[in-house]
């Protein structure tokens, strides 16, 4: 068994692997805030994976829509954090600070997520043509029934805005870039009659990608029409969310950055995907990695012979396993037993998984979290936290 580093500190310190000094802050005037109130930017980052955030934290007016519009909590987390990763390709975390989107209002997002209406539907709803801003296709078959027919998929599920600010003159900050995430449905759910059974139809990736890029062009055009975003760089990324039954999140598959103007000239491919370990899909695609996980799982089960609850979420980038998050729900009868099991599992992590893979193991019981093991990529010793 390798020597363990037991860190009985906060989880944020554990994950960041550094100790931020929160007594030293930068105080600035946020020029993008009409109140001109003082804002604080922390001097230190807990990790270069994350942006510093303007404080006090001002939530986006549309933030609650993310929970309502995405299928699972896995998609919710990945949509936000994945967009932040893509933003780093354009907005350097060492130079830019993060703020939740303040330009797109809740009503605007809701209107854009609706369907385009026919002239007849506009008349029925007593709406003007100028209010016909829905980005999803017309559904002429639904009528007054909330049912959505099989041939009229809802492609766009959600729009997420992230603002990136940069320090200007006289210790001020200003909006210098925006990232827009477009969450797209991989499955179309519909009812044949109101309140009836829910049916589903998969949406092919090629169709989803074509529709997503068409929607992105219109979104860019509308953003450029606002005073705040007329001239700042805008990154737009396309996210394919999984079905509402999935236990792994969807992933981004393309993005573009437009520095000026309202025309998208090219798209960059994003080759990322999450897999469930163990699963047939993962075994067919990455057999060697799944075998390593199976061996780890079997050794865990030697400790508890009647236990088979080990599952993993594997994150692949460019076909390479980058991160593996493992969940082990177990029943303990004492704290000492939990500590002993954590020590045993830590040794298994070091034994079964190559150093270039970042691995985290969360061990839980009916009482809640018991311990956390975190080994970052190329790290010789893991961090272990006993709750």
Buried (B, 14 or more C-beta within 10 A) or exposed (E): EEEBBBBEEEEEBBBBEEEBEEEEEBEBBBBBBEEEEEBBBBEEBBEEEBBBBBBEEBEBBBBEBBEEBBBBEBBBEBBBEBBBBBBBBBBEBEEBBBBBBBBBEEEBBBBBBBBBBEEEBBEEEEEEEEEBBBBBBBBBEBEEBEBBBEEBBBBBBBBBBBBBBBBEEEEBBEBBBBBBBBBBBBBBBBBEEEEEEEBEEEBEEEEBBEBBBEBBBEBBEBBBEEEBBEEBBBBBBBBBBBBEEBEBBBBBBBBBBBEEEBEBEEBEEBEBBBBBBBBEEBBEBBEEBBEBBBBBBEBBBEEEEEBEEBBBBBBBBEEEBBBBBBBBBBEBEEEEEBBEBBBBBBBBBBEBBEEEBBBBBBBBBEEEEBBBBBBBEEBEEBBBBBB
